[in-house]
């Protein structure tokens, strides 16, 4: 599947769309936790949602770009071939692909709060993201864009 995404050519708009879709889904997944927090602490739910919106739709996408750039530079230091776009797309697609356990994690934190089950699902979410990212990197590091898409 990821090889097909790479074969579509270098489209930064598509990569950004994957990243933003994943961030929107994670933002929505935070609502049950925020509702619980507002109920327990008396904080304003609107304010908590606004802060979470800023975090997931402004700050985290910038961090993802930075992390993917650093990972590309590290891979280049180890002599691995591949494009920065391929490494970026691998991370962004992995983030979107790993959102189902993230949505479940959001529900658990909202209904149950912190606990062993919540931590287990959170770990599963991170493992899913790591697995998808590593598999995407494996494809991206052997893919070299052809002349027609390299513009």
N, C-alpha and C positions, 0 to 999 in steps of 0.2 A: 504493500500500500504506500509506504513512504517513498519508495523508488518512483512510483507514479507521480507523486507530488513534485519530486525533483525533476522528472522528465517534462513537466509542464513549463519549465523555464524559470528564470529568475524574475519573480514578481514580488517585490517588497510589499505591495499593497495586500497581496494574499497572505503573506507571512504575518503582517500586522493584524489582519482580520482574524487569523487563528489565535494570535496572542490576546487580542481584545475580547474575543468570544470566550476564551477560557477565563479571563479576568472578570468578565461580567457574570459568568456562572458562579465563580467563587464569591464574588460580591453578593450575589443573591443567596448563596449558601450561608452567608454570615447572618442573615436576618433573624433566624430563630435564636441564635446566640445573643444577638443584640437585644431582642425582645426580652429574653430571660434576664439579661443584665439590667435593662431599664426597669423591669419589674422588681428585681431584688434590691437595686440601689436607689431607685427613684430618679434616675437620670432621664433626660429627655430623649426619647427614641429617635426623634427627627435629627437631633444633633449627632447621636451615635451613628446613624445611617449616613449622614453627611461626611463625617470623618472617615468612615469605611469606604465611601464612594471615592473620596480623594485618594485614599491609600491604594485601592485596587484598580482604579482607572487612570490614575496619573503617576503615582510613585512606583508601583510594582512593574508596570510596563517598562519604565526607564531602567529599573534594576535588572529586569530580564535582558534588555539590550546590553547592559554593561556586563552581566555575567556571561552571556553568550560571546561577547567580544573577548573577554578574558580567557574563556575556554578555547576560543579559536587561536589566540596567541600562544597559549600553553601547548596546544596540539602542534602548532608550527614549530615550537622549540624542540619537540620530540620527533620532528621530521615527518609528521603525518601530512598527507596531501588532502586537499579539499578546499572548498571555498568558504568564505565567511558567511555567505548567504546559506549554504547548506547546513552549517553548524547552527546558525540562527533559526532556520526553519525546523531543524530537528528539535530544538528546545521548545519553540513555540507550539509545534504540533504535539509534542509530548505533554505540554501543559494542558492543552485542550483535551487530548485523549484521556488524561488522568482525572478529569473532573467528576465522573460519576461517584467514585469513592469520596471525593471532596464534598459533593452535595450531601451524601449520607453522613459524613462527618459533621457537617453543619447542622443537620437535623439532630444528631445525637448530642451535640454540645448545647443545643437549645432545649431539648427535652430532659436530658439526663445530667447535663453539666460535665465536669471532669470526672473521669473514672476509668477503670481498666478497659471497658468496651470501647469507650471513646478514643482512648490512646491506641488501642489495637487498630481501629479503623483509620485513625490518623497516620499510623505507621504504614498501613496498607496503601494509603493514598500516596505517601512519599515513595514507597517502593514501586508503585505503578508508574509514577512520574519518572523515577530513575530508570526503570526498565525501558519505557518507551523512548526516553532520551538516549540511552546507550544504544538501543537498536537503530534509532534514527541516525546517530553519529556514525555507527558502523556503515550504514548506507551512504551517508554524506561524505565520508572520508575516502570512499573509492569512486565517487561520482565526480567527473570533471565535465563542466558545461561545454557543450559543443559550440562551434563558432557562431551559429545563428542565434543562440540565446545569450551569448556572452556580452551583450551590450549594455 
